[in-house]
Amino acid sequence: MTHRTLETEQKALEINLDPAIYGAFAEIGAGQEVARHFFQVGAAAGTIAKTMSAYDKTVSDEIYGPEPKGRYVCESRLYKMLDHEYGLLEERLRPIRPDQNFFAFADTVSAINFQKTNKGSGWLGLRFQLRPHTPPNDVVLHVRLLDHDNRLQQQATGILGVNLIYACFRYHKDPETLVRSLLDNLHGRVAIDLVRLQGPGFAGVDNRLVCLWAVRHDLTEVMIFGPDGIPLHAGELLYKKSILIARGSYRPPTLVQQDMIRCAYAQFIAEPDVDPAQAFFLTEITLDNLQAGGALSEKDFLDRADILGALGQTVILSNCVQHKKLIAYFRDYRVPRIGLAMGARKLQNIVRETYEHNPDNLLGAFGELFLRHVRFYVYPARSADGELLTAHTIEVPADIRFLYQHLLDHKNIVDVSGYNPNILHIYHKEVLQQIQSSQPGWEEKVPPNVAHLIKEKRLFASEP
């Protein structure tokens, strides 16, 4: 579908002039701007049944019920709002408006405060029908507001709300365009780090692809989805949790990668400042890695996602080529402890690249990467001559050996223990080549359930 960027007022007016669409707006906190757009452009009587703002928490609780964690800018609050407002529309208006498509728009937003001690963010959602008397659909977003002014953040929320409503009714048959259009007139002002499409109107939509589109079209640098493929948000999923992340291609996951994850996670949860009951593991695939072979292939991405889902993994899809960007993202959500599991060769490349790209600010560059609450867990590898490469034996530029030794001494970087030395000869690129050329023997180099899935679904272009 051709996507033209329309002005916000034009979108709002087009919705107002559509006699089939009718609904309600409920906005909490800083999200008071969405309904205003529809009122200002005119003809709102044909679209708006009701608008409301429950700014006081007590008033909000009386309408939607209390929040167990005391947080009002959260996913559960948004769904309570959608449930309540959409239910009222059906109860009160369906008998007298039998032929209209109902919708309920809701948002709960916290904009930057006067002291600028918080960063603006919020949840927005639309529950809507595509045909009368049919079950509704949901599109839910989480947004990070990037403007440094309260008024501008409120303005951006209003534009985003209009974009969401317009996209749902005009682009529902082309979900990638729906996702892209959310940034209309907002580039550089917001980051949308969760998009979830659900309902009969999106029955054929794979939400893992929704995550891919969001990252590829620069809505965000980070998206997360669970083993079931449903998009998740760091602020909800990882609330007060420490996390270990393993970046890789997972094309396919090998015994070495699984051994690295097992050993690093056991070491991570044994740390004195990590509560095992509040620890979580995530795998990460970068957009750069998905494009390593040329054009990005959605099938290749889904092949990897299928396997990681079968392994029960929660997946980060990111455009963070540099680890420091990924660390900064999770730091914004106040993750108390971050661990990064990687091979010795990967660490060697990171150290070298940080040194080469920041000759005039080495301390600052290393300081951004090796923060106090971040630890690198390094899995060994074999060199070409059979030597064991570890965090203590990799080659480090002479100019920064003192700095690197400081990181080792203070345990910003630690070697993984308890690994299996008998599998260090396995390289994922060789395994992939064996799969694609139908060579025997690759099955012994990956976990059994991975081998079964690759054969069953003919993943990575393997032969039956």
N, C-alpha and C positions, 0 to 999 in steps of 0.2 A: 504494500500500500504506500502511495506517495504521501510523505509527511511534510506539510507546510507549517511553519511556525506562525501561529496566529497571535494577535495581541490578546491579552487577558480579557479585556472588555468585550472583544468580539466573541470569544469563547462563551463568556457568561451570557451574552445576549442570545446567542444561538441556542443555548440550553433553555433559556427563558421562553423562547419562541416555539419550542417543541411542545405541542399539547399533550404528548404521550408521557411526559416526565413530570413527576410530582413528588415532593418529599420534605424532609425536615433537616435542620441544622442544629447541632449541639456542640458548643465550643467551650473549652475550659482553659483557664490560664491566659497565655499570651495569644492564643489562637482565636482572636475576635474579628478577624479580617475577612474570612471567606464569604460568609453570608452578605457582608457589605457590598462586595462586588456585584452580586446578583440584584441587590436592591438598587444600586446606583445606575445600572445600565437600563433600567426600565423593564416593564412587562413581568415583574417578579411575581405578581399575583397568580400567574399561570404555572408557577414552579414551586413556590414556597408555601408549605402548609404551616410551618412553625419554625421559629428560631429561638434558641435559649442559650444562656450562659450561666453556669453554676460556678461562680468564681470562689465563693466561700466554701471551705472544705466540709463544714457541717451541712450546708445546703446540698452539696454534691452527694454526701453520704446518704442523706434522706431520700434522694432520687435514685441513686445507682447502687447504694450499699457501700460499706466501708472497704478499704484495702487492707489486707492482713499485715503487709509490711509497712504501711503508712506512706507509701509512695503513690502519688497521683498522676505523675507523668510516666505511665507504664502501660504495657500491653494489656494486662487484665482489665484496667480501667477503660481502655478504648473499647474492648469487646463488650463490657457491661453497658457502655453507652449505646453501642450499635444494637445490642439485643433489646434494650429498653425502648429506644426511639422507633426502631422499625416495628416492634410489636405493637406500639401505640397506633402507628399508621394503619396497620392491618385491622386492628380492633375498632378504631374509630371511623376510618374513612373508606374501607373497602366496600361496604354496602352502598355508599353514595358515589363512589368513583370506581366502578367495576372494570373499566377499560383502560386504566392508567398504570404505568410502570412506577412503582413506588421506589424511593431511595431514602436512606438515612445517612447523612454525613456527620462524622464526629471527629474531633481532634482534642488532644490534651497536650499542651505545649508550655515549656518553660523557656522564656527568652532571657538573654543576658541581663543581669541585674545592674543596679546603679553603681555598685562597687566593682562590677566586672569580676566577681569572684567565681562565677559559674559560666559555663558555655551553653548557649541555647540549643535545645533539642526538643523533639516531640514525636508523638504518634498521631497519624492521620489514617482514617479509614472510610470506605464507602461500602454500604450494603445496598444492592440495587437489583431490580428485576430487568430482564430483557424482554419479557412478555408477561402480561397480566396473568395472575393465578398460577404462576410457576414459582418454584423455589428461588430465593435470591442468591446473588453472588457476593463475594467479599474481595475487595482489594485493600490491603493494609500496608502502610509504609512507616518506617522510622526515618526521621530526618535529623541531621546535624546542621544547625544554622551557623553560617560562617561569617556573616556580617558582624562588625564590632560595635553595633549600635542597636539599642532595644527597638527603636522605631523601625529601622530597616529590617530587623529580624521578623517583626510582626508583618511588615509588608511582604516579605518573602513567603511567609506562611500563607498569607491570603492568595498569592499567585499560585503557590503549589496546590492549595485546595481546589482552585478553579481548574488547574491542569488535570488533577486527579479525576474530578467529576466529568470533565469533557472527554478525557481519555477512555474512561469506562464505557461511556455511551457511544462514542464515535470510533474507537479503535479496538473494541473487544474481540473482533475477528482477526486482528493482527497484533498479538500480544507483544511482539518485539517493538512495534511502533508505539504501542501503549506505554511501554517502559521508557523508551527514548523521549517521548513527548512530555514526560513529567518534568524535564529540565527546561522546557520552553520558557524563555525570558528569565532564566535563573542561573545560567552557567556561571560558576565561580562563587555563587552565593549560598548554595546548599550542597550537602552530600547526603544522598539517600542510601543508607546502608542496610535496609531491609525492604524488599518488595515481595509480597505474597499474594498469589492469585488463587482463589478457591471458589467452587460452585459449579453448577451444571454448564454455565456458559464458558467455563475454562476446563472442561472435562479432558480435553486432549492436550493440555498444556503441562509440560514438565517444569516444575518450579526450579530445578537445578539449572535449566537453560535460562530461566528468568534471572537467576544469580549471575550467570555468564554474561547476559546482555547488559545487566546493570554495570558490571565492571568494564566490559568492552566499550560501552558508550559513555564512560566517565561519570556515571552517577555517583560512584564511590570507588575507593581503592580496596575495600574489603567487604566480602559477603560471606555468610556462613550458612551451611545447610547440614541437617542431621542425616543419619543413616537411612531414614525414610524419604529423604529428598526434600523435606519441608524446610524452607528458609527460617533461620533463627537469628536472634540478635544478641550481640555480646553483652549488652547491658542487662538483659534478662537471664540469658543462659549462664553467664559467668559471674553473677552477682556475688561478690566477696569470695570468689574462688581463685586459687592459684592454678596456673596453666602450664603445660608442657606442649610445645609445638615441634613437629617434625616436618620440615619442608622437603619435598621430593617430586620426582616425575610420576612415580607410581605407575609406570608403564612397562611392565606390571610391577606390583609389590613383590619383592623377593624375600627369601629367607633372611638375607642380611638386613634388609630394612626392618623386618619384623623383630629380629633379634636386637637391633639398635633401639627400637621403640620399647621393647620389654625391659632391657637393661636400664635405659635412661629413665624410664618412668619409675622403676623400682628405686633407683637412686634419688630421684626427685622427691618422691613422697616420704623418703626417709630423712629428708633435710629437717633440722630442728624447727625451722620457721614455716614449715608446710604442714597443714592439717590434711592427712590422707582423705578424710571425709569431705573435705572442701577442695579437692584437686580434680583437674579435668585434663584430658589429653585431646589434642586436635592435630589432624594432618593438614598440610597446606600445599596447594598447587598454585603456581603463579601464572598469570597471563603470558608472561615472557616464555615460560616453559611450554605452554600450550602452543605457542607460535614458533617454537624452536625449529621445527621441520619445514617452515614456510607458512602458508595460509592456515589460519585457525580452523580446525575441523570440529564441528559440534559432536559428531559421532565419536571421535577420539576422546573428547572430553567426557562424554557420557559413558564410554567404555571404562575409563578410569574411575568415574563416579560409581558405576555399578559395582566394581570390585571393592572399593572402599566401603560402600554401603553394606556389602555382604560381610565385610570384616567388622562391621559395627562401628565404623569410624565417623566422627563428625568432621566435616571438611571446611577449611578456609579456602576460598578462592580469592586471590588478591592480585593487585597490580603493584605490589611492593617489591620491586627488584632488590632494593636495599633493605636489609633486615631492620635497620633503625626506623624505617617508616612503619613497619609492622609493629614494632615495639611501641612506637608513639601512639598508634591507634589504640592498643589495649591499655596503655597507660591512661588515656583519656577516660576509660571506664573503670579506673582505679583497681585494676587487677593487682593484688598484693605481691605476687611472686610470679615471674615469667622464666621458664626454662626453654632453651632451644636445643634440640637434639640434632646432631649433624655428623657427617663423616670427617675424618682428619683432612682429607683433600679440600673439602668445602671450607673448613676453617682456614686453611692455608690461603685459599683464594680470597677470602674475606679480608684477612689481615693484609695481604699484599695490595688488594684494590683500595682499601682504606688508606694505606700508606701512600700509594701512587696518586690518588685523586685529591689528597688534602696535604700537600707538602708544606703549606704555610700555617696549617691549623691542626696539627696532629693530635694534640691533647683534646681539643674540642671535638674532633671527629671520633676519636676512640671513646671519649666521654659520652657521646650520644648513643653509642652502640653498647658499651659495657657499663650499664647503669648499676647502681647498688643492688636493685631488686631483680637483676637479670643474670642468669647463669647459663653458660654454654656447656653442654654435655657432649663430649667428643668421642665418637666411635672409631676404633682403629681401622687401618687399611694396610694392604700390602703394596710396597713400591715395586717397580719393574724388576728390581734385583732381589726381591723377596724380603726386604727389610720391613719391619713393622713401623708404620707411621702412626704417631699418637700426638696428643696436644704438646707433649714435651719434646718430640723429635722432629716435628715439621720444620721446614726451612722458613726462617723469619729474616727480613732485611736487617742488616747489621745496625742501621741507624736507630732501629726501634726495639732492639733486643731487650734493653733495660725496661722499656715500657711493657713489652709482652711478658717479661718475667714478673713484673709487678702484678699483672692480671692473673698469672698462675698462682703467685704467692697469696693473693687475696681471694682466690677461688672464684673469680669471675669466669674462669675457664677450668674445667675439670675433665679428666679422662673417665670414660665409662668403664666400669668393672663388671666382671661376671659374664663377659661375652663369649661366644662360641668361636674359637680360633679355626675350626675346621671348615667354616663356610666363607672365609674372607676372600676366597678366589672367585666368588660369584659377582658378576657385574650385570646390572639390569639391562644395559644396552646390548650385551651379548645374548641375554635371555630373549629380549624382544626380537632380535635378528633370527634366533632359532625358531621362535613362534611363527614369524612371518614367512620363513622359508621352509616350514614344516620339517625342520630337523628334529630328530628324537633327542630326549634327554633333558629338555627344559623343565619337564614336570617336576623333577626332583629338586629344582632350584627355587621353587615358589611354594607357598603353603598349599596343602592339598585342596582346600575349598576354592582357592584361587585358580588352580589348575582345572578343577571341575567346571568352574564358571566360564573360563576362557574357552574351553571346548564346547560347552553347552550352548553358549551364545555367540560363538565364533568371534570373540573380541579380538581387537588389534589385527583384523583381517586374517585370522588363523583359519586353517582348513579343518573340516570336521574329522 
